[in-house]
């Protein structure tokens, strides 16, 4: 079973994502911010990371930069989950190291499609 880390400062978003991921046969863990996510990745690198753009403590952009700089940080597929639909913001996310993005609000179909597009399912 593949593992996904859901990084978002919203409890509701994390719970919705977790339910969708379980339905897609993933195990999942949660983190409220980028710093907590980095700590979780150091303990056990997930296969996929869904990460919010705006969070306290450490933003999604800063998290992805730090993740990709770590020894195993190139391994997981990183999908930004964001309300940002500005092409410049999307380009910035990809340049930082994200593999793709999902616009909020997301649903099962949009997550499944992005996971399939990125070779995870």
Phi, psi and omega per residue, in radians:
X1 nan 2.355 3.122
X2 -1.394 2.706 -3.102
X3 -2.050 2.400 3.118
X4 -2.180 2.364 3.027
X5 -1.753 2.185 3.128
X6 -1.828 2.053 -3.067
X7 -2.027 1.912 -3.126
X8 -2.806 2.504 3.128
X9 -1.400 -0.085 3.109
X10 -1.694 2.110 3.060
X11 -0.992 -0.745 -3.084
X12 -1.091 -0.820 3.132
X13 -1.067 -0.764 3.135
X14 -1.077 -0.744 -3.124
X15 -1.160 -0.751 3.121
X16 -1.089 -0.821 3.136
X17 -1.065 -0.753 -3.131
X18 -1.059 -0.756 3.132
X19 -1.098 -0.755 3.118
X20 -1.101 -0.808 -3.115
X21 -1.087 -0.720 3.096
X22 -1.081 -0.666 3.095
X23 -1.130 -0.458 3.109
X24 -1.650 0.232 3.076
X25 1.199 0.678 3.023
X26 -1.916 2.590 2.855
X27 -1.557 2.737 -3.137
X28 -2.577 2.676 2.981
X29 -2.246 2.926 -3.055
X30 -2.207 2.669 2.993
X31 -2.500 2.515 -3.092
X32 -1.507 -0.275 -3.107
X33 -2.766 3.008 -3.083
X34 -1.098 -0.641 -3.135
X35 -1.124 -0.799 3.101
X36 -1.102 -0.670 3.122
X37 -1.109 -0.743 3.103
X38 -1.049 -0.738 3.119
X39 -1.080 -0.734 3.116
X40 -1.130 -0.696 3.131
X41 -1.152 -0.602 3.110
X42 -1.146 -0.574 3.123
X43 -1.368 -0.706 -3.123
X44 -2.787 1.994 -3.089
X45 -1.318 2.166 3.110
X46 -1.338 2.949 3.063
X47 -1.394 -0.589 -3.083
X48 -2.424 2.558 3.046
X49 -2.272 2.168 2.976
X50 -1.738 2.104 -3.023
X51 -2.284 2.339 3.083
X52 -1.288 2.740 -3.141
X53 -1.403 -0.973 -3.047
X54 -1.783 2.031 3.096
X55 -2.551 2.671 3.044
X56 -1.272 2.950 3.096
X57 1.250 -1.074 3.081
X58 -2.577 2.170 -3.109
X59 -1.239 2.922 3.075
X60 -1.067 -0.715 3.125
X61 -1.060 -0.851 -3.131
X62 -1.141 -0.636 3.095
X63 -1.085 -0.839 -3.097
X64 -1.120 -0.697 3.084
X65 -1.020 -0.832 -3.129
X66 -1.164 -0.723 3.128
X67 -1.053 -0.880 -3.082
X68 -1.163 -0.361 3.098
X69 -1.447 -0.222 -3.112
X70 -1.448 2.785 -3.061
X71 -0.939 -0.795 3.133
X72 -1.742 0.157 -3.028
X73 -1.201 -0.191 3.092
X74 -1.474 -0.241 -3.018
X75 -1.222 -0.890 -3.035
X76 -1.264 2.629 2.970
X77 -1.392 2.223 -3.125
X78 -1.942 2.150 3.104
X79 -2.052 2.063 3.034
X80 -1.284 2.320 3.016
X81 -1.945 1.948 -2.965
X82 -2.595 2.792 3.001
X83 -1.597 -0.122 -3.125
X84 -1.288 2.063 3.110
X85 -2.086 0.241 3.068
X86 -1.234 2.223 -3.123
X87 -0.964 -0.593 3.108
X88 -1.145 -0.697 3.115
X89 -1.163 -0.705 3.133
X90 -1.137 -0.750 3.103
X91 -1.073 -0.730 3.123
X92 -1.076 -0.736 3.129
X93 -1.083 -0.768 -3.141
X94 -1.181 -0.712 3.107
X95 -1.107 -0.537 3.123
X96 -1.247 -0.456 3.125
X97 2.343 0.020 3.076
X98 -1.222 2.559 3.098
X99 -1.488 -0.512 -3.090
X100 -2.927 -3.098 3.119
X101 -2.513 2.729 3.081
X102 -2.246 2.260 3.099
X103 -1.427 2.400 3.031
X104 -1.497 2.565 -0.023
X105 -1.346 2.450 -3.136
X106 -1.812 2.891 3.082
X107 -2.407 -3.124 -3.086
X108 -1.015 -0.777 -3.085
X109 -1.095 -0.746 -3.107
X110 -1.190 -0.679 3.100
X111 -1.186 -0.796 3.141
X112 -1.056 -0.716 -3.138
X113 -1.104 -0.778 -3.136
X114 -1.188 -0.658 3.099
X115 -1.124 -0.704 3.104
X116 -1.177 -0.781 3.133
X117 -1.013 -0.535 -3.082
X118 -1.755 0.264 3.007
X119 1.261 0.368 -3.111
X120 -1.598 -0.525 3.048
X121 -2.252 nan nan
